[in-house]
């Protein structure tokens, strides 16, 4: 989403027409499901529908707040600026979510490593103690 909105905003601010910008931005997306949704939106925009309403057809991929921001920006004529702001906000949200996931994974990894080292330690020490039983 961030890559798509940043690319689209950059192209629109450079003066590239909306349909051409959507086609170029679509090719920059790495997610095939999102590419298909944008392709459908391009067809709707070619029919004359606004970009916000054409993206609103796929609410699962484009959240309502983003669609509303795009619709308002499209009506006000500041679509390129708003798309860049959406990209920045989306990237910030993604960074926050990744940091949270890493913070949650660290204790789990620490526990797994401690369990592995404990298993190895017990595997090394147990034969020593069992050897004493055989000597008596």
RAJOCOR-V692671 format. One record per residue. N is the residue number from 0. RES is the residue in three letters. BURIAL is # if it has 9 or more other C-alpha atoms within 8 Angstrom, else .. Layout:
N;RES;BURIAL  N;RES;BURIAL
This chain:
0;UNK;.  1;UNK;#  2;UNK;#  3;UNK;#  4;UNK;#  5;UNK;#  6;UNK;#  7;UNK;#  8;UNK;#  9;UNK;#  10;UNK;#  11;UNK;#  12;UNK;#  13;UNK;.  14;UNK;.  15;UNK;#  16;UNK;.  17;UNK;.  18;UNK;#  19;UNK;.  20;UNK;#  21;UNK;#  22;UNK;#  23;UNK;#  24;UNK;#  25;UNK;#  26;UNK;.  27;UNK;#  28;UNK;#  29;UNK;.  30;UNK;.  31;UNK;.  32;UNK;.  33;UNK;#  34;UNK;#  35;UNK;.  36;UNK;#  37;UNK;#  38;UNK;#  39;UNK;#  40;UNK;#  41;UNK;#  42;UNK;.  43;UNK;#  44;UNK;#  45;UNK;.  46;UNK;.  47;UNK;.  48;UNK;#  49;UNK;#  50;UNK;#  51;UNK;#  52;UNK;#  53;UNK;#  54;UNK;#  55;UNK;#  56;UNK;.  57;UNK;.  58;UNK;#  59;UNK;.  60;UNK;.  61;UNK;#  62;UNK;.  63;UNK;.  64;UNK;.  65;UNK;#  66;UNK;#  67;UNK;#  68;UNK;#  69;UNK;#  70;UNK;#  71;UNK;.  72;UNK;#  73;UNK;#  74;UNK;.  75;UNK;.  76;UNK;.  77;UNK;#  78;UNK;#  79;UNK;#  80;UNK;#  81;UNK;#  82;UNK;#  83;UNK;#  84;UNK;.  85;UNK;#  86;UNK;#  87;UNK;#  88;UNK;.  89;UNK;#  90;UNK;#  91;UNK;.  92;UNK;.  93;UNK;.  94;UNK;.  95;UNK;.  96;UNK;.  97;UNK;.  98;UNK;.  99;UNK;.  100;UNK;.  101;UNK;.  102;UNK;.  103;UNK;.  104;UNK;.  105;UNK;.  106;UNK;.  107;UNK;.  108;UNK;.  109;UNK;.  110;UNK;.  111;UNK;.  112;UNK;.  113;UNK;.  114;UNK;.  115;UNK;.  116;UNK;.  117;UNK;.  118;UNK;.  119;UNK;.  120;UNK;.  121;UNK;.  122;UNK;.  123;UNK;.  124;UNK;.  125;UNK;.  126;UNK;.  127;UNK;.  128;UNK;.  129;UNK;.  130;UNK;.  131;UNK;.  132;UNK;.  133;UNK;.  134;UNK;.  135;UNK;.
